[in-house]
Amino acid sequence: FISRVIEITGDYTLTVALPTLDNDIVTLKPGMYYELIFAANQGAYSCKCEVIERFKFKNEYVYSIRVVSELKKVQRRHYFRIEKAIPMKCRVCSEAEKYALIKFERNEFENEAAREEQRLKLDEYEIQNVDAMIVNISGGGIKFSYPNNIKRGGIVAMRFSIDEASDIVAFGRILEDGICIPNSGDYVQRLEFIKLSKED
């Protein structure tokens, strides 16, 4: 339901406009609990509230609601994230390959033929046999363990299979320095895909 905050009082009570759903007014029952989600410049926040009463305020009907939990930041994702261990072969890209990839990502080509030539060059790079393990995966990126720490901004080429029919080759950018896993010497890394086919 969509509403708006009209007034905030000091005892965790809000006065809100009558909520609507597809332009129809929604009736809330006093004593019922709902989740509130507030939009803010830094993201969205949510909390639980209890409906107190409906009353008239400055010639319009409104609800008085009481906040009954702390505000929590809402993590919004574009993709589902799947917790799954998937073996992977990967390597850190050279500076030359990194430059070529960034150029490809930004689509800085005079024509489609030049773009295709660059794509074929990128496909020629072989993925070396460095074993890694994907910990979780989404359409936007992966978290994985790797024998060394890859610094933030590093570009990684990877090859892995989700099932017997798939052989996915992708490139990703490391989002933050790796975190060492105690007693193993491996590092947990997070990356976002920067070259992944639509089919994959």
Secondary structure, 3 states (H helix, E strand, C coil): CECCEEEECCCCEEEEECCEECCEECCCCCCCEEEEEEEECCEEEEEEEEEEEEEEECCEEEEEEEECCCCEEECCCCCCCEEEEEEEEEEECCHHHHHHHHHHHHCCCCCHHHHHHHHHHHHHCCCCCEEEEEEEECCCEEEEEECCCCCCCCEEEEEECCCCCCCEEEEEEECCCCEECCCCCCEEEEEEEEECCCCC
